[in-house]
Amino acid sequence: MRPFSSPSPFTWVTCTLAFLPAVLTTPLPKRTQGVSMGLDTDFPDPSFLKAQDGKWYAFGTNGNGKRIQVASSDDFSSWTLLDIEALPTLSSWETDKEHYAPDVILRDDGKYVMYYSGEAKSDIGHHCVGTAIADKPTGPYVPSDTPFSCRLDQGGSLDPAGFEDADGTRYVTFKVDGNSIGHGGDCNNGIAPLVPTPILLQKVQPDGVTPIGDAVQILDRSTADGDGPLVEAPSLVLHDGTYFLFYSTHCYTDEAYDVRWATATNITGPYTKTNVELLKTGDGLISPGGATVCGCGDRMLFHGWCDDSKKQRCMYHAGVDLSGQTANIV
Ligand SMILES: *[C@@H]1O[C@H](CO)[C@@H](O)[C@H](O)[C@H]1NC(C)=O
């Protein structure tokens, strides 16, 4: 069904008065059960955490005049966009444009570490992952002088997300933006030869920002899996001994954009794709993706086009149930 479509007209044949109240009731727009809009404004690629003050804070891609947007909520249901620039200063490697997909962790020393993507001065149109540190969840986040990952020869680095393993070891997942150096077409990777868009896992020191060893690949796009031009937006969660890697497939502009998950019993993989669309276009959602699932495993934020004009990506929240190798929206 088309998102936000009005109810189909019914044919007026014969109707007793007793039926009238029921058929004249205007149904609410149908939505995927368990999914609700949290911010009716442009707030793409949302991530979130519960801060030391007990509130939820969400972070979004540049929009509403901010490089990095921040919203807060007491109950994960009612959200307020804050008039705060979370990243008021820039690092020397980045331009003032295109700050994408921030993710924030609370470090053991009480500081907040933001991972984000910024445009590389040395390679306009391509991105590096940077890190920035703050004393409060709303910032100001002070960026590191050096990028965390660039890989510009492979297209750049994007979509970082922090992860803390059961033993406290910290990792960062991110996407190698291969399609930015693809050969054109769908998200610049629709024309053969298609290029890889790997999801990498980088172990880091307890400071959250210093890499330990080399990053390892844990996922990639595959035509056989129906991923379209890319996989992106990783979000890693551990539940009952199973690692759940949530990700989006297809171009974010496309109605085929979605949220899927893969599972593994070892953090480094191998990850088995379920190829199940946890969220997809329909039932009031348009191109849902860019999801983050919290470490608690029971809730998520994601974005979808606010309406058919496809100009802004609104933030949605949903409940998640993880069981065995399976994820469900609840
Ligand atoms: C996970 O895989 C890595 C790489 O193969 C291996 O070194 C490590 O021992 C594995 N960990 C567990 C808990 O099996």
The ligand as an SDF file (V2000), in Angstrom:
LIG
                    3D

 14 14  0  0  0  0  0  0  0  0999 V2000
   36.5620  -15.3480   17.2960 C   0  0  0  0  0  0  0  0  0  0  0  0
   37.2390  -15.4170   16.0550 O   0  0  0  0  0  0  0  0  0  0  0  0
   38.6040  -15.0200   16.1340 C   0  0  0  0  0  0  0  0  0  0  0  0
   39.1450  -14.9680   14.7210 C   0  0  0  0  0  0  0  0  0  0  0  0
   38.9260  -16.1960   14.0550 O   0  0  0  0  0  0  0  0  0  0  0  0
   39.3440  -15.9840   17.0340 C   0  0  0  0  0  0  0  0  0  0  0  0
   40.6990  -15.6060   17.1400 O   0  0  0  0  0  0  0  0  0  0  0  0
   38.7080  -15.9650   18.4150 C   0  0  0  0  0  0  0  0  0  0  0  0
   39.2910  -16.9340   19.2240 O   0  0  0  0  0  0  0  0  0  0  0  0
   37.1980  -16.2340   18.3050 C   0  0  0  0  0  0  0  0  0  0  0  0
   36.6030  -16.0120   19.6060 N   0  0  0  0  0  0  0  0  0  0  0  0
   35.8130  -16.8960   20.1780 C   0  0  0  0  0  0  0  0  0  0  0  0
   35.2420  -16.4790   21.5040 C   0  0  0  0  0  0  0  0  0  0  0  0
   35.5440  -17.9770   19.6780 O   0  0  0  0  0  0  0  0  0  0  0  0
  1  2  1  0
  1 10  1  0
  2  3  1  0
  3  4  1  0
  3  6  1  0
  4  5  1  0
  6  7  1  0
  6  8  1  0
  8  9  1  0
  8 10  1  0
 10 11  1  0
 11 12  1  0
 12 13  1  0
 12 14  2  0
M  END
$$$$
